[in-house]
């Protein structure tokens, strides 16, 4: 019988500066997707996964986590995209003894993408004045892995998913996977970095999550009105297969955007389909 439990906090959608990207073809808003932070806690200790993006989100996450009255031993960062870790600094203000952990590849990527401790140009332009201190303070996950009150949390390398060197965290005693961006929960998926073979690599990573047969999958980006069922694994595959088809059949940003919105009308935040399109086609 495990003594662990988990809880999920979802940071709400956040508007991007209108100057950051060309306007959406349908005139809709450009928003950052809801972002989940997971707390895995035992009787005394807890670990936080993916503290969020803007400073205000980090302050809210810290306040939420403090309500559990556990010793936060560390913050695990699933991958180097800024939306998953730039808010670590305000969380560390609340929990100064917590470590920040990530895989060796992720730590290197965090350093590469925050030259001089500043957010990379995309994030700075999208959220001017809203991002806190992004000096990298992450250290590589210890060889012995992570634990909460003596129970194991196991980081798995997932390779390329929505970026390079992504990971997910498996908590065997809870049948839980905290997936970072390997799995999405019915929110439009970011595919600008997929290149020619990125979708195949991403599908392999999803297979690695499915092989663990988790009961619960907390996706990095989730519709806050939905639970965290394992069926999001299949949903994520379906979106990728659809995107691969659409990549092969359209020739412009607008065509991609319209095709994906038409195929996934219930999925949250079409602005991310537009972000993908802008990253892949010059017009
Ligand atoms: Zn993300």
Boltz pocket constraint, residues with backbone or C-beta under 6 A from the ligand:
constraints:
  - pocket:
      binder: B
      contacts: [[A, 81], [A, 83], [A, 84], [A, 181], [A, 220], [A, 221]]
      max_distance: 6.0
